[in-house]
Amino acid sequence: MFLNNFAVVGGGAAFLDQSVPTIHGCVFKGNRSLTDGGGLYISLSDTAAARDARPDGDRQGVQDRTIWDTGITACVFDSNYAYGSAGYGGGLCVLGPVPLTVHNCTFGRNHATNGGGIGLPDGSVFVASTIIAGNTGGGAVGMTAGAAAILQYCDLHGNTGGDWTGSIAGQNGINGNISLDPLFNAPAAGDYHLTAASPCIDAGDPAGTPDPDGSRSDMGACYFDQSFDVAAAVSGGALTLTWTASPRANEYWVYGAVDAPFFLPGYAPGFEHRLAVLGSDTLVWTTTTGVGDPAADWCYLVVAVGQDGLPILPSNRVGEHDTAWDIP
């Protein structure tokens, strides 16, 4: 089953004993349930697909995206409430024999007696690269003894009733899991974008789909954009590179290649091509290497490097014949 532009305000959404959609890029906000699943209630029996639903009424920015997994991906669960005295899952409630995957989602300001973020009366979930923070009620994840939850590269923080509690208590500190303030931009206003100092940036599953800027996946649904652009200008026999700042860069590495590619399959940029190491406040670099020779296949790029000394992501490439060095 495919659902497009699915919208629910104040009533929650439910999929009961039927083909269950893959839900991607959705916002479940301000919904209520008298029992379980304030934002979304799923009773699993099969799989299908749904895309870009925005149940808070926001229809802007909707795109046709490729669904890469069955389950729930890149969704925000905000301010949903399960009223049941023994209710499960303020944001999401899952039942049934088919495991559900939850990837790159954010749960904030939801409430339920059992699991302010996610509740499992039975069934099982695999949760990755997800933030569950600031929910109220019975902990971040609430479940019965017969249910199961496996979390990897997740941040659980500030949930009343506890973060890593019950049957998931032993998962904190392993498999990339943390319990740190995600440093959202404005959570009280429902803005769950990450700020530059967030520990959730580049902390998602390294084997997961990279963020749209090309960097390692962040935790949560709202990635932090670290992209930057390089422009080249030649004047008086010299080439000058200028670039915009990458927000978390501690320094920049300038690479140049003549008659040799930057990249080989499976490898990072070769250090033999690194021409300069510049501080984070230096956004201009000039060289005469390779300039003025129309027969030379030269091109340049700049790599933003984090405080840990590891590359974050490369810029676009500029120069003559740069299409000769397509990244494999």
Secondary structure, 3 states (H helix, E strand, C coil): CEEECCCCCCCCEEEEEEEECCEECCEEECCEECCCCCCEEEEEEEECEEECCCCCCCCCCCCCCCCCCCCEECCEEECCEECCCCCECCCEEEECCCCEEEECCEEECCEECECCCEEECCCEEEEECCEEECCEECCCEEECCCCEEEEECCEEECCCCCCCCHHHHHHCCCCCCECCCCCEEEHHHCEEEECCCCCCCCCCCCCCCCCCCCCCCCCCCCCCCCCCCEEEEEECCEEEEEECCCCCCCEEEEEEEECCCCCCCCCCCCHHHEEEEEECCCCEEEECCCCCCCCCCEEEEEEEECCCCCEEEECCCECCCHHHHCCC
